[in-house]
Structures are given as structure tokens and as C-alpha cells.
Amino acid sequence: MAEPVREELSALGAIFCGPDEWEVLSRSETDGTVFRILTRAEGFMDADIPLQLVFHLPVNYPSCLPGIVVNSEHLTRAECEIVKEKLLEQAETLLSEPMVHELVLWIQQNLRHILKRPEAGGGSEKCTSAASTTVDDGLWMTLLHLDHMRAKTKYVRTVEKWASDLRLTGRLMFMGKIILILLQGDRNNIKEYLILQKTCKVDVDSSGKKCKEKMISVLFETKVQTEHKRFLAFEVKEYSSLDELQKEFETAGLKKLFSEFVLRLVK
């Protein structure tokens, strides 16, 4: 990591020092750094709108644009996409210099103007990648394992919404205590799903308080091959036996992956 980027991250951690305002999600010498900032910006009627901004700084940042995910319970999916696009446009004017704090200040000052523009008010279905700025690299598939769901109805509804918003297909599978999420779609959209899954409060803890998903693991990720079934929709399914679950994987052309990754969950 370059020294200016290290200094920027240190400064951001000092600036956003309130409860839950700042969190580093991942750090890698090859993939860069992903972190989350919670902030508020003035929206309609002078009301503050909470924003969750997830930034991905690639290893060659700030010579290239950061990846950005925008999420807010007070904005529609289309509005979040518009905000992200405007942030990326602003980022282009700041290339070659640390820019994250500038971008956060900019959106705090300009959110209400963005939301009042005509393109932010419609039901735009544009849903481009927010996790990175790489080109599309085909159809990908990911299998996730969840440890548990306490607030099952709300959790399932949230997963279905994210899959729909990101145009992902596949299955949310329940078999006894095993909970699996199989996703197919654009690789960048899958990455964005994972960021949402790890940063949003989707469940409740033992005391009933809303909490983030901390017990999730990625079992495998692969590019969809010719032998793999293309799922046409995202469905929630419950299986009464391991054999029934295995048949689902075999029908999808995933027999080997079932043996390698799913069977060990029941041993």
C-alpha cells in the first residue's frame, strides 16, 4: 500500500470516529482495501438522510477510480445508483490525489440537489457494478453458507430484494440447520451483494437487537461453465432431506462442488 493511501486511511479513521461510522472490511496486497463509512446528508425538506458508503480502493488508487457502493434505507435503489454515478463523476475530477474525504464532503453538500434532478426521480432500472470498475467478465456463480437466521421472514425478504435489485438468480436453500445461498449473475453484482450482506443489519441478535451478518462464509466462487445450469429466477426452497438437496445440486451440474463443499457441513 502506497504511503499516501496509508495516510489517507489513517486520517479517515480519525475523522469518522463516532459509533459505527468507520469500518475496514478487507485489506489485501492484490485486491486493495474495502471500507465502510456511515454519514448523513441533507435531503428533501432539510431532513438528514443516513448514507452507507462502501469504498474499494484498488492497489493502483488514486491513479484509478475507487469502487463505490451507496446504500440507504431512505432512498430507492434507483436513487442510490444515481448518487453512486454522481460520486464517480466527481471522483474523475480528483484523480491522482486522495479523494475519499472530499467525496464524502461533496455528497453531504450536494445530495439534495442530486435527488431533485429529473433523472433521480424516475424508476431507472440501471444497475451497474458498484464494487469495482472492472469490465464485465461473464456469468459467475457463488455459494454462501449462513450459520443461522433468527429473524427469518425479514432476512429472507431482504435477500430476495437484493437479488432482484442486482439481477442475480439462484437459490436460498434450507435443509435442517443448513442455510445456503447460491447466486448467479454478473461478478461485480455478486461482489456488491456480498458487501450488502456483510454491512447491512439483516438479522437480530439473541436479545432481539438488529445486527449485521457476521457468520457468513463463501464456500466457492467460479465462472459458470457449459455444464452448469443457468437459473432463470431467484427462489427460496426448503429440502426435507440431504438427498433432496443433493439432487438440486446435481440437476444444476454441481455434483462435484456439492461433494467438496456442502457434504462437509453435515459431518
Order of alpha helices (4+ residues) and beta strands (2+ residues): alpha-beta-beta-beta-beta-alpha-alpha-beta-alpha-beta-beta-alpha-beta-beta-beta-beta-alpha
